[in-house]
């Protein structure tokens, strides 16, 4: 009888342990299932001159208008660059082919760049911090559409190509603040003899939301002088940092950005390689970006 009682007690204990283990696994599984991506770290895939980790839902078509006016240094004489020569504009289309995978095309006035781009948000930040950050990869290839004479006497079609690749790491810290860090690599097949073909850059940008539809945007991108990839030890015209600050107004299908920034280019490899404007000396220009989404 004692042996039978001990056996029954042991079986009951094992049963309780197994039940508790199954319940714990069920709770853990349920918590994982509930740990969804954070809500709206960004309202748009664009942030002044940068990309964000945001990608719309699959089968979404996005139309983009990006416009920059002239330099503000002449003040009221040309209404702070609005009526100045040298305005730049880009028209683009993006399509989300798969969840978190977007492809796009754009045409820019400056150098008549035709750019083909792709963005992939590899992981998304989750609400319970199972994944604490979002990580995206962004790349673009551009073809310079200027006349052959712009490339000198030894012209080859391959001289028109430039490339840009970037890793973006972002985090939504709370209901109003999201910040991103990025690192990028730029390559031009053909450049001036005193400019390197390759450039590494780093940057920080973010969004501070102060109302349901409005946010403050900021960016600061810094081209680096890396001796390991430099062809020229003495830089006659090193590319300068690109500073920008702006205001975002967004709805479920539209985003409108108005801002001031340093670089006169719009595609990222041009800004990283050629920007000669110095924001500390007042070299800024007004710009705006408009995006419109259609779901299919």
Protein Blocks (a to p, Z undefined) as FASTA:
>chain_A
ZZmmmmmmmmmmmmmmmmmmmmmmmmmmmmmmmmccdehkbfbfbehjaccfbdcdehia
cdddddddddfklommnogollpghiacdddddddfbghiacdddddfbhpiacdddddd
fbacdfklmambdcdddddddddfbdfklnojbdcfklmpccdddddddddfblmbccdd
dddddddfbdcfkbcfbdcdddddddddfbfkbccddddddddddfklpcbfbdfbdcdd
ddddddddddfkbccdddddfblcfbfklmmmmocbdfknopacddddddddddZZ
